[in-house]
Amino acid sequence: MTARFITLEGGEGAGKSSSLAVIADFLRARGIAHRVTREPGGTALGEAIRSLLLGDAEEGVDPLAELLLVFAARAQHLARVIRPALAAGVWVVCDRFTDASYAYQGGGRELGAVPVAVLEQLVHRGLRPDLTLVLDVEPRLGLERIRGRGPQDRFEREQMAFFERVRTAYRQRSAAEPERCRLIDAGQSPERVASAILAHLEALVSADGY
């Protein structure tokens, strides 16, 4: 059986952590070998870059520099984790991937899609997720959910307009690639979100004969 690459996307407070657990439990119950990872991160180098991206830089971070750092981490992640796992027949479940770059840097930072697409072609070398689950939540609700979780990172402290642009970009990506992306209403109950995720996973594994 071909190993599948599943990515989970969404803005702040969309419920990605609980959704990742739903996906992992589903694959485990079917005896499907899998690896859960995240971006930015997933490798020692990627985690170091993550700390730079989420932390407070005294001089600030230029949007293009931010995008290049994200893709540097992604190149390492693909080379050391994602490609080797898929080649070994292990499914990969990733908390955010390149759709996040289109949303956060292309949309939120207003760089547009072109620089992201150029780097995607260079770094991906044709590899794309088989299924992308996009958790869609109204930004105000998402931010209310994360309030009180502890110190906020550099992204979480952005203005509401930033998060609105991120959401719009995610919705545009989902509409443009409906064969890969599944938009899920993350403003509903956790049970309903889990049910929607499971339905999409069932369709994927059924097509593969699991």
Backbone hydrogen bonds, N-H to C=O, Kabsch-Sander energy under -0.5 kcal/mol:
donor,donor_aa,acceptor,acceptor_aa,energy
6,I,4,R,-0.6
6,I,92,V,-3.2
7,T,131,L,-2.6
8,L,94,C,-2.6
9,E,133,L,-3.1
11,G,135,L,-0.7
14,A,11,G,-1.4
19,S,15,G,-1.7
20,L,16,K,-2.7
21,A,17,S,-1.6
22,V,18,S,-1.6
23,I,19,S,-2.2
24,A,20,L,-2.6
25,D,21,A,-2.4
26,F,22,V,-2.0
27,L,23,I,-2.3
28,R,24,A,-2.5
29,A,25,D,-2.3
30,R,26,F,-0.9
31,G,28,R,-1.6
32,I,27,L,-2.6
33,A,31,G,-0.7
35,R,91,W,-2.4
37,T,93,V,-2.7
39,E,95,D,-2.4
47,E,43,T,-2.7
48,A,44,A,-1.7
49,I,45,L,-2.2
50,R,46,G,-2.3
51,S,47,E,-1.9
52,L,48,A,-1.5
53,L,49,I,-2.5
54,L,50,R,-2.6
55,G,51,S,-1.7
57,A,55,G,-0.7
58,E,56,D,-0.5
60,G,57,A,-1.6
62,D,60,G,-0.5
66,E,62,D,-2.6
67,L,63,P,-2.2
68,L,64,L,-2.4
69,L,65,A,-2.2
70,V,66,E,-2.2
71,F,67,L,-2.1
72,A,68,L,-2.0
73,A,69,L,-2.3
74,R,70,V,-2.0
75,A,71,F,-2.5
76,Q,72,A,-1.7
77,H,73,A,-2.3
78,L,74,R,-2.9
79,A,75,A,-2.1
80,R,76,Q,-2.6
81,V,77,H,-2.2
82,I,77,H,-2.2
83,R,78,L,-2.2
85,A,81,V,-2.1
86,L,82,I,-2.3
87,A,83,R,-2.4
88,A,84,P,-1.4
89,G,86,L,-1.5
90,V,85,A,-2.8
91,W,33,A,-2.6
91,W,89,G,-0.5
92,V,4,R,-2.2
93,V,35,R,-3.0
94,C,6,I,-2.8
94,C,92,V,-0.5
95,D,37,T,-2.5
96,R,8,L,-2.3
96,R,94,C,-1.2
100,A,97,F,-1.4
101,S,97,F,-0.7
101,S,98,T,-0.6
102,Y,98,T,-1.8
103,A,99,D,-2.0
104,Y,100,A,-3.6
105,Q,101,S,-1.2
106,G,101,S,-2.8
107,G,102,Y,-1.1
108,G,103,A,-2.8
109,R,104,Y,-1.5
110,E,107,G,-0.5
111,L,105,Q,-2.0
112,G,106,G,-2.4
116,V,112,G,-0.5
117,A,113,A,-2.7
118,V,114,V,-2.3
119,L,115,P,-1.9
120,E,116,V,-2.6
121,Q,117,A,-2.2
122,L,118,V,-1.8
123,V,119,L,-2.9
124,H,120,E,-2.7
125,R,120,E,-0.5
125,R,121,Q,-1.0
127,L,124,H,-1.3
130,D,5,F,-2.7
131,L,5,F,-1.5
132,T,180,R,-2.5
133,L,7,T,-2.6
134,V,132,T,-0.6
134,V,182,R,-2.6
135,L,9,E,-2.9
135,L,133,L,-0.7
136,D,134,V,-0.8
136,D,184,I,-3.2
137,V,135,L,-0.6
141,L,138,E,-0.8
142,G,138,E,-2.2
143,L,139,P,-2.6
144,E,140,R,-1.8
145,R,141,L,-1.8
146,I,142,G,-1.3
147,R,143,L,-0.9
149,R,146,I,-1.9
154,R,54,L,-2.2
157,R,153,D,-1.1
158,E,155,F,-2.0
162,F,159,Q,-0.9
163,F,159,Q,-1.3
164,E,160,M,-2.2
165,R,161,A,-2.0
166,V,162,F,-2.1
167,R,163,F,-2.4
168,T,164,E,-2.3
169,A,165,R,-2.4
170,Y,166,V,-2.2
171,R,167,R,-2.4
172,Q,168,T,-2.3
173,R,169,A,-2.3
174,S,170,Y,-2.3
175,A,171,R,-2.2
176,A,172,Q,-2.0
177,E,173,R,-1.5
180,R,177,E,-1.3
181,C,177,E,-3.0
182,R,132,T,-2.6
183,L,181,C,-0.5
184,I,134,V,-3.1
186,A,136,D,-2.5
186,A,184,I,-1.0
187,G,136,D,-0.5
188,Q,185,D,-0.8
193,V,189,S,-2.3
194,A,190,P,-2.6
195,S,191,E,-2.1
196,A,192,R,-2.1
197,I,193,V,-2.4
198,L,194,A,-2.6
199,A,195,S,-1.8
200,H,196,A,-1.7
201,L,197,I,-2.2
202,E,198,L,-2.7
203,A,199,A,-1.8
204,L,200,H,-1.7
205,V,201,L,-2.7
206,S,202,E,-2.3
207,A,203,A,-1.6
208,D,204,L,-0.9
209,G,206,S,-1.0
210,Y,205,V,-2.5
